[in-house]
Amino acid sequence: MSAEGPGTGTPAPGHRPGRAITDAHLHLWDLEASAYAWTHRAPALQRTGAWEQVGPALAALGATRVVLVHADDTPGDTAHMQRTAERIEAGTAQVPAMRADVVAWLPLENPAQVEHLLGDAAFMQRVVGVRHLVHDEPDAGFLERPAVADSLHLVSRAGLALDVPDAFARHMDQVVRLAHAHPELTLVLDHLGKPPLGDAPAMDRWRAALARIAACERTVAKVSGLATSGDGALEQAVDVALEQFGPARLMFGSDWPIAPTPFDLGSGTSGLLERLGQESEADQRQILHGTAARVYTRAGQARG
């Protein structure tokens, strides 16, 4: 399917030349590779999101690494990300080569198949984490099913992280239970759990839930997707995240192409990068690059 469409927008303000960025939450999907049924709830996203659309703007922003995050619970989506990551690492005349890794989907209800895939060198070549669209599961307890728990033990043993998407309010306390049940598993809270920005009572509940997660040693969070949370006024959420997790447990992600203006990189990242630009250079390095370098390691690599 053609990748043509509106431009990605200009690079986000706040960029300083020479600042290395890891986009730890980038979606690239192909409607011919998988169904992405959830996009029917967001018609503006019902078209292919390709590297050629966003790569130049990310490179201009200073990106040196991207983490492609799964968007459909199918082997086809993961296979598409693997092929795309290979192309990104090869580079083009328009976009220089950069490291590309994958947060993949695994059939967590089938531990035997999970074990097989984790032992498949071709499948695992660029895999740094695992995710399942738990927010779309009819069973809110999916991640705590016995068979899934067995799979998560295998994921942990392989040295991979587990991303938990859109956790507030359905899955916030579940993340805490998972952290206790799987103390060796690194848990990544996507988008700070989608704080209900602009709703003061709900924000108080979110803050308390986030504190319980942050108290668990092997949890980290992504400062991403905030421009589409509540009213998008992200400053309070970033302040809370810095207070509770600290920069060494936070990662920046664009969440492209899901943004206030779909397929526009700047609309989803400019305000966030401006806010992060208020932090010290050392703290920015952690959030923009260092945390992802430690958390998202390929299977078999030692974590720093």
C-alpha positions in Angstrom: 0.0 0.0 0.0 1.2 3.5 -0.8 2.8 5.5 2.0 1.8 8.7 0.5 -0.1 11.2 2.6 0.3 14.5 4.5 3.7 15.5 5.6 5.0 14.8 9.1 5.3 18.4 10.1 8.3 20.4 11.0 10.7 19.1 13.7 9.6 20.0 17.2 10.8 23.2 18.8 13.4 22.8 21.5 15.8 20.7 19.5 19.4 21.5 19.9 21.9 20.2 17.3 24.0 17.3 18.5 21.4 16.1 21.1 21.0 12.4 20.6 17.4 11.1 20.8 15.9 7.7 21.1 12.3 7.6 20.0 11.2 4.8 22.3 7.7 4.6 21.1 7.2 4.8 17.3 4.4 3.0 15.4 5.0 2.0 11.8 2.2 -0.1 10.4 1.0 -1.5 7.1 -2.7 -2.1 6.5 -1.7 -4.9 4.1 0.3 -6.7 6.8 -2.3 -6.8 9.6 -5.9 -5.7 10.2 -5.3 -3.1 12.9 -9.0 -3.3 13.7 -8.8 -0.7 16.5 -8.1 2.0 13.9 -11.8 1.8 12.9 -12.3 3.9 16.1 -10.0 6.5 14.6 -10.6 6.8 10.9 -7.8 9.4 10.4 -5.4 6.6 11.3 -6.8 4.1 8.8 -3.8 4.3 6.4 -0.3 3.0 6.4 2.2 4.8 8.5 5.6 4.3 6.9 9.2 5.2 7.8 9.5 7.4 4.7 6.8 9.6 6.2 8.4 10.3 9.5 12.1 9.3 9.2 13.4 12.6 7.8 11.7 14.6 10.6 13.0 12.3 13.2 16.5 12.6 11.8 16.2 16.3 11.8 15.1 16.2 15.4 18.3 14.3 16.3 17.1 10.7 16.5 19.8 8.1 16.4 17.6 5.2 17.5 14.0 4.2 17.2 12.0 1.5 19.0 9.1 0.3 16.8 6.2 -0.7 19.1 3.6 -3.3 18.1 0.2 -2.1 17.1 -1.7 -5.3 16.5 -1.8 -8.7 18.2 -0.7 -10.6 15.1 2.5 -12.2 13.8 2.0 -10.1 10.6 2.5 -6.8 12.5 5.7 -8.0 14.2 7.0 -9.3 10.9 6.4 -6.0 9.3 8.2 -4.2 12.1 11.2 -6.5 11.7 11.4 -5.9 7.9 11.1 -2.1 8.5 13.7 -2.1 11.2 16.1 -3.8 8.8 15.5 -1.0 6.2 16.0 1.7 8.8 19.3 0.3 9.8 20.4 0.2 6.2 19.7 3.9 5.7 18.8 5.8 2.6 19.9 8.9 0.8 17.1 10.8 2.6 17.6 9.4 6.1 20.9 8.2 7.5 21.0 4.7 9.1 20.0 4.5 12.7 19.5 1.7 15.1 16.0 0.2 15.0 14.6 -2.2 17.5 11.2 -3.9 18.0 8.7 -4.3 20.9 7.0 -7.4 19.5 3.8 -9.3 20.0 4.0 -12.8 21.4 1.1 -15.3 21.9 1.4 -15.0 25.7 -1.5 -17.5 26.2 0.7 -20.2 24.7 3.9 -20.6 26.7 5.2 -23.4 24.5 5.0 -21.1 21.4 6.5 -18.2 23.3 9.4 -20.4 24.3 9.9 -21.5 20.7 9.9 -17.9 19.4 12.2 -16.7 22.1 14.7 -19.4 20.9 14.3 -18.4 17.2 17.3 -16.3 16.3 15.7 -14.8 13.2 12.6 -13.7 15.1 14.6 -12.3 18.0 17.2 -10.4 16.0 16.0 -7.0 17.0 13.4 -7.7 19.7 13.9 -5.7 22.9 10.5 -6.0 24.4 7.0 -7.5 24.3 3.5 -6.0 24.3 -0.1 -7.1 24.1 -3.1 -4.8 23.6 -4.4 -5.5 27.0 -6.6 -2.4 27.0 -8.6 -4.0 24.2 -8.9 -7.4 25.9 -12.4 -8.3 27.3 -10.7 -9.8 30.3 -9.0 -7.1 32.3 -7.0 -9.8 34.1 -5.4 -11.2 30.9 -1.8 -10.5 32.1 -2.5 -12.5 35.3 -3.8 -15.6 33.7 -1.7 -18.7 34.7 -0.6 -19.4 31.1 0.3 -15.8 30.5 2.2 -15.7 33.8 4.3 -18.7 32.6 5.0 -16.8 29.4 6.0 -13.6 31.3 8.5 -15.7 33.3 10.1 -16.8 29.9 10.1 -13.2 28.7 11.9 -12.1 31.9 14.4 -14.9 31.6 15.2 -13.8 28.1 16.0 -10.3 29.4 13.1 -8.6 27.6 10.9 -5.8 29.0 7.1 -5.9 29.0 5.2 -2.8 27.8 1.8 -2.1 29.4 -0.3 0.2 27.2 -2.9 2.8 28.2 -3.0 1.6 31.8 -5.1 4.2 33.6 -7.3 3.4 35.3 -7.9 -0.2 34.3 -4.4 -1.6 34.6 -2.5 0.7 37.0 -2.8 -1.5 40.0 -2.3 -4.6 37.9 1.2 -3.3 37.0 2.0 -3.3 40.7 0.8 -6.8 41.1 2.8 -7.9 38.1 5.9 -6.3 39.5 5.5 -8.3 42.7 4.7 -11.5 40.9 7.6 -11.2 38.4 10.4 -9.3 40.3 12.9 -10.0 37.6 10.7 -8.6 34.8 11.2 -5.0 33.7 7.8 -3.3 33.3 7.4 -0.3 31.0 4.3 1.9 31.6 3.4 3.4 28.2 2.4 7.0 28.1 2.6 7.4 31.9 -0.6 5.4 32.0 -2.5 8.0 30.0 -3.1 10.6 32.8 -6.6 12.3 32.7 -5.1 15.7 32.1 -7.5 18.5 33.1 -9.6 16.4 35.4 -8.3 17.3 38.9 -10.0 14.5 41.0 -9.0 11.9 38.4 -5.5 13.3 38.3 -5.2 12.8 42.1 -6.1 9.1 41.6 -3.7 8.8 38.7 -0.9 10.4 40.8 -1.5 7.9 43.7 -1.6 5.0 41.2 1.6 6.1 39.5 3.3 6.4 42.9 2.5 2.8 43.7 4.0 1.7 40.3 7.1 3.9 40.8 7.7 2.3 44.2 8.4 -1.0 42.4 12.1 -1.3 41.6 12.0 -2.6 38.0 9.4 -0.3 36.6 10.0 2.5 34.1 7.6 4.8 32.3 7.4 6.5 28.9 6.9 10.2 28.7 4.9 9.9 25.5 1.4 10.1 24.1 0.6 12.9 26.5 -0.7 15.4 23.8 -3.7 13.1 23.4 -4.3 12.6 27.1 -7.2 14.6 28.5 -6.8 18.2 27.6 -3.2 17.7 26.6 -1.8 20.1 29.2 1.1 17.9 30.0 3.2 19.9 32.3 1.7 18.5 35.5 2.1 14.9 34.3 5.8 15.5 33.5 6.4 17.1 36.8 4.8 14.2 38.7 6.7 11.6 36.6 10.0 13.3 37.3 9.2 13.5 41.0 8.2 9.9 41.3 10.4 8.0 38.8 13.4 10.4 38.3 15.0 10.9 34.8 16.8 7.6 35.0 13.5 5.7 34.8 11.8 7.8 32.2 11.9 7.4 28.4 10.9 9.8 25.6 8.6 8.6 22.8 6.8 10.3 20.0 3.8 7.9 19.7 3.8 8.8 16.0 1.4 8.8 14.1 -1.1 9.0 17.0 -1.1 12.7 17.8 -3.5 15.6 18.0 -2.8 15.9 14.2 -2.4 12.3 13.0 0.9 11.7 11.1 2.3 15.0 12.2 5.4 14.5 14.4 5.6 18.0 15.7 2.0 18.2 17.0 2.7 15.3 19.3 6.2 16.1 20.5 6.8 19.9 20.4 5.2 20.7 23.8 6.8 17.7 25.4 10.3 18.5 24.2 9.9 22.1 25.2 9.0 21.0 28.7 11.9 18.5 28.9 14.2 21.2 27.7 13.7 22.9 31.1 15.6 20.1 32.8 19.4 19.8 33.2 21.5 18.5 30.3 22.2 15.4 32.3 18.6 14.7 33.1 17.6 15.3 29.4 20.3 12.8 28.3 18.7 10.2 30.5 15.1 10.7 29.3 16.0 11.2 25.7 18.5 8.4 25.3 20.0 6.8 28.4 17.1 5.1 30.0 16.1 3.4 26.7 19.7 2.3 26.2 19.6 0.4 29.5 16.0 -0.9 29.4 15.6 -1.9 25.7 18.5 -4.3 25.1 18.4 -7.1 22.6 18.0 -10.6 24.0 21.3 -11.9 25.4 22.8 -8.5 25.9 23.7 -7.4 29.4 21.8 -4.6 30.9 23.7 -1.6 32.3 
